[in-house]
Amino acid sequence: MTSRIVVIPTRRAHSNHAEVARSIGVDIIAGRYAEGTRLPGDAEMIAMFGVSRPVLRESVKTLVAKGLLTTKARVGTVVRERAAWNMFDADVLAWHLDAGIDKRFLNDLAEIRLAVEPRAAMLAAAQRSEDDLAELRRCMDRMRFEASDSVGFADADLALHVAVARASGNLFMRSIGHVIEAALRASFLLSAPVEPEDRDTVLLWHQKIVDGIAAGDAETASEAMVYVIHNGMRRHEAEALPSADTGEKA
């Protein structure tokens, strides 16, 4: 990645092999190990991380499974092209936040959300249960209670979007939660709606999503979801973030 605009640290792994995998994964995503590059040999990596050979090999297996590495006989461990990376993997998305994200990354996240979340809202309007509605309303109550620049507000926002996906009844849409989480964490930390007008807008349109789903109004729920995602994109644009291609202010 040529433009490192902001680093959003994620929670550290709970095991040695997971932490080594995270460290290597972040280095790959940040471009410190370029595509097609062979990683250092086992002995060097073991000394670098201070771990045993089995721990290192388990770490490499994890990265192979996520599409970041490939192992070849008589060649070694090689970084795969970005097109092979599993961008729906929760760790790969989190490592992007650790490595540093740019406007292209944020736009890509927004585009995949636009492809899925409005449809999820439409389905939720037809499929939602009373328990789903209760959860959506709890999320709205919490968003109103929490300060706009607080972790609690971000968590409530995320919970609402995940609840919409769950209410859709579509298992694939539920699985998009990792993408939603990465997008909202990045969005919140880059441009939380701290101005009163921004906060009011965010709350108003999230409430319209909930009201549309509660009323069985698929069109309203979908349109409100589209507005919410575009509003987040507009706040990012207002931050004049660097682009991935130039590293310059947009």
C-alpha positions as CSV (number, residue, x, y, z in Angstrom):
1,M,0.0,0.0,0.0
2,T,1.6,3.2,-1.1
3,S,-0.6,5.5,1.1
4,R,-0.9,4.9,4.8
5,I,-3.4,7.4,5.9
6,V,-4.5,6.1,9.2
7,V,-3.8,3.1,11.4
8,I,-6.6,1.6,13.5
9,P,-5.1,-0.9,16.0
10,T,-7.1,-4.0,16.5
11,R,-7.2,-6.3,19.5
12,R,-4.1,-8.5,19.7
13,A,-4.3,-12.3,19.1
14,H,-4.5,-14.7,22.1
15,S,-2.0,-17.3,21.0
16,N,1.6,-17.2,19.7
17,H,0.9,-18.6,16.3
18,A,-2.1,-16.2,15.8
19,E,0.1,-13.2,16.8
20,V,2.9,-14.2,14.4
21,A,0.3,-14.7,11.7
22,R,-1.1,-11.2,12.4
23,S,2.4,-9.6,12.3
24,I,3.3,-11.2,9.0
25,G,-0.1,-10.5,7.6
26,V,0.1,-6.8,8.5
27,D,3.6,-6.6,6.9
28,I,2.2,-8.2,3.7
29,I,-0.8,-5.9,3.5
30,A,1.4,-2.8,4.3
31,G,3.7,-3.8,1.4
32,R,6.7,-4.6,3.4
33,Y,6.6,-8.0,1.8
34,A,5.6,-7.4,-1.8
35,E,3.5,-9.7,-4.0
36,G,5.7,-12.5,-5.4
37,T,8.3,-11.9,-2.6
38,R,9.7,-15.0,-0.8
39,L,9.6,-14.7,2.9
40,P,12.8,-15.2,4.9
41,G,13.7,-18.8,5.8
42,D,12.4,-20.6,8.8
43,A,15.6,-20.1,10.9
44,E,15.5,-16.3,10.3
45,M,11.8,-16.1,11.1
46,I,12.1,-18.2,14.2
47,A,14.8,-15.9,15.5
48,M,12.8,-12.8,14.5
49,F,9.7,-13.8,16.4
50,G,11.3,-15.9,19.1
51,V,9.0,-18.8,18.6
52,S,9.3,-22.6,17.9
53,R,9.2,-24.1,14.4
54,P,5.8,-25.6,15.0
55,V,4.4,-22.2,15.9
56,L,5.9,-20.6,12.8
57,R,4.5,-23.4,10.6
58,E,1.0,-23.0,12.1
59,S,1.2,-19.3,11.4
60,V,2.2,-19.9,7.8
61,K,-0.7,-22.4,7.4
62,T,-3.1,-19.7,8.7
63,L,-1.9,-17.2,6.1
64,V,-2.0,-19.8,3.3
65,A,-5.6,-20.5,4.2
66,K,-6.4,-16.8,4.0
67,G,-4.9,-16.5,0.6
68,L,-1.9,-14.3,1.5
69,L,0.8,-16.9,1.1
70,T,1.6,-20.0,-0.9
71,T,4.3,-22.6,-0.2
72,K,6.2,-24.2,-3.0
73,A,8.7,-27.1,-2.9
74,R,12.3,-25.9,-3.5
75,V,11.0,-22.3,-3.7
76,G,9.8,-21.5,-0.2
77,T,6.9,-19.4,1.1
78,V,5.8,-16.7,-1.3
79,V,3.4,-13.7,-1.0
80,R,0.4,-14.2,-3.3
81,E,-1.1,-11.5,-5.4
82,R,-3.8,-9.3,-3.8
83,A,-6.5,-10.7,-5.9
84,A,-6.1,-14.0,-4.1
85,W,-6.5,-12.6,-0.6
86,N,-9.8,-13.5,1.2
87,M,-11.1,-10.0,1.8
88,F,-14.2,-11.4,3.6
89,D,-12.0,-12.9,6.3
90,A,-12.3,-11.1,9.6
91,D,-8.5,-11.2,10.3
92,V,-7.6,-9.9,6.8
93,L,-9.9,-7.0,7.1
94,A,-8.7,-6.2,10.6
95,W,-5.0,-6.4,9.4
96,H,-5.8,-3.8,6.8
97,L,-6.9,-1.4,9.6
98,D,-3.6,-2.2,11.4
99,A,-1.6,-1.7,8.3
100,G,-3.2,1.6,7.4
101,I,-6.1,2.4,5.1
102,D,-6.7,4.8,2.3
103,K,-9.6,6.2,0.3
104,R,-9.7,3.3,-2.1
105,F,-10.1,0.8,0.7
106,L,-13.0,2.8,2.2
107,N,-14.7,3.2,-1.2
108,D,-14.4,-0.6,-1.8
109,L,-16.0,-1.3,1.5
110,A,-18.8,1.2,0.8
111,E,-19.4,-0.4,-2.6
112,I,-19.8,-3.9,-1.3
113,R,-22.1,-2.6,1.4
114,L,-24.2,-0.8,-1.2
115,A,-24.5,-4.1,-3.1
116,V,-25.7,-6.0,0.0
117,E,-27.1,-3.9,2.8
118,P,-30.0,-2.2,1.0
119,R,-31.2,-5.6,-0.1
120,A,-30.8,-7.0,3.4
121,A,-33.0,-4.1,4.6
122,M,-35.7,-4.9,2.0
123,L,-35.7,-8.6,3.1
124,A,-35.8,-7.6,6.7
125,A,-39.0,-5.6,6.1
126,A,-40.6,-8.8,5.0
127,Q,-38.9,-11.4,7.2
128,R,-38.3,-9.6,10.6
129,S,-39.6,-11.1,13.8
130,E,-40.7,-9.3,16.9
131,D,-37.3,-10.2,18.5
132,D,-35.5,-8.6,15.5
133,L,-37.5,-5.4,15.9
134,A,-36.8,-5.3,19.6
135,E,-33.1,-5.6,18.9
136,L,-33.2,-2.9,16.3
137,R,-35.0,-0.6,18.7
138,R,-32.5,-1.3,21.5
139,C,-29.7,-0.3,19.1
140,M,-31.4,2.9,18.3
141,D,-31.9,3.7,22.0
142,R,-28.3,3.1,22.7
143,M,-27.1,5.3,19.8
144,R,-29.2,8.1,21.2
145,F,-27.8,7.6,24.6
146,E,-24.1,7.4,23.7
147,A,-21.9,10.3,22.8
148,S,-21.2,10.5,19.0
149,D,-17.5,10.0,19.4
150,S,-17.7,7.2,21.9
151,V,-17.0,3.5,21.4
152,G,-20.5,2.8,22.7
153,F,-22.0,4.8,19.8
154,A,-19.9,2.9,17.3
155,D,-20.8,-0.4,18.8
156,A,-24.5,0.4,18.7
157,D,-24.3,1.5,15.1
158,L,-22.5,-1.7,14.2
159,A,-25.0,-3.8,16.2
160,L,-27.9,-2.2,14.3
161,H,-26.5,-3.0,10.9
162,V,-25.7,-6.6,11.9
163,A,-29.2,-6.9,13.3
164,V,-30.6,-5.8,9.9
165,A,-28.6,-8.5,8.2
166,R,-29.8,-11.0,10.7
167,A,-33.4,-10.0,10.3
168,S,-33.1,-10.5,6.5
169,G,-33.2,-14.2,7.2
170,N,-30.4,-14.7,4.6
171,L,-27.4,-16.6,5.9
172,F,-25.1,-15.1,3.3
173,M,-26.1,-11.6,4.3
174,R,-25.4,-12.4,7.9
175,S,-21.9,-13.4,6.9
176,I,-21.2,-10.0,5.5
177,G,-21.0,-8.8,9.1
178,H,-17.2,-8.8,9.1
179,V,-17.2,-6.3,6.2
180,I,-19.8,-4.1,7.9
181,E,-17.7,-4.2,11.1
182,A,-14.5,-3.2,9.3
183,A,-16.3,-0.4,7.4
184,L,-18.0,1.0,10.4
185,R,-15.0,0.9,12.7
186,A,-12.9,2.7,10.0
187,S,-15.8,5.2,9.3
188,F,-16.3,5.9,13.0
189,L,-12.7,6.6,13.8
190,L,-12.1,8.7,10.7
191,S,-15.2,10.8,10.8
192,A,-17.5,10.3,13.8
193,P,-20.6,12.4,13.5
194,V,-19.6,14.8,16.3
195,E,-21.3,17.9,15.0
196,P,-24.9,18.2,16.2
197,E,-26.2,18.4,12.7
198,D,-24.3,15.3,11.6
199,R,-25.4,13.4,14.6
200,D,-29.1,14.3,14.0
201,T,-28.8,13.2,10.4
202,V,-27.2,9.9,11.3
203,L,-29.9,9.2,14.0
204,L,-32.7,10.3,11.7
205,W,-31.8,8.0,8.8
206,H,-31.0,5.0,11.0
207,Q,-34.4,5.4,12.6
208,K,-35.9,5.5,9.1
209,I,-34.3,2.1,8.4
210,V,-35.8,0.7,11.6
211,D,-39.2,2.3,10.9
212,G,-39.3,1.0,7.4
213,I,-38.5,-2.6,8.5
214,A,-41.1,-2.3,11.3
215,A,-43.8,-1.1,8.9
216,G,-42.9,-3.8,6.3
217,D,-42.0,-1.0,3.9
218,A,-39.1,-2.5,1.9
219,E,-38.6,0.5,-0.3
220,T,-38.3,3.0,2.6
221,A,-35.9,0.6,4.5
222,S,-33.7,0.1,1.4
223,E,-33.6,3.8,0.5
224,A,-32.7,4.8,4.1
225,M,-29.9,2.2,4.1
226,V,-28.5,3.7,0.9
227,Y,-28.6,7.1,2.3
228,V,-26.8,6.0,5.5
229,I,-23.9,4.5,3.5
230,H,-23.6,7.4,1.2
231,N,-23.7,9.8,4.1
232,G,-20.7,8.0,5.6
233,M,-18.9,8.3,2.3
234,R,-19.6,12.0,2.2
235,R,-18.0,12.5,5.6
236,H,-14.9,10.6,4.4
237,E,-14.7,12.9,1.4
238,A,-14.9,15.9,3.6
239,E,-11.8,14.7,5.4
240,A,-9.7,15.1,2.1
241,L,-8.1,11.7,2.6
242,P,-5.1,10.6,0.5
243,S,-5.7,8.3,-2.4
244,A,-4.1,4.9,-2.8
245,D,-2.6,5.8,-6.1
246,T,-0.8,9.0,-5.3
247,G,-0.5,9.3,-1.6
248,E,-1.6,12.9,-2.1
249,K,-4.6,14.7,-0.5
250,A,-7.7,14.1,-2.6
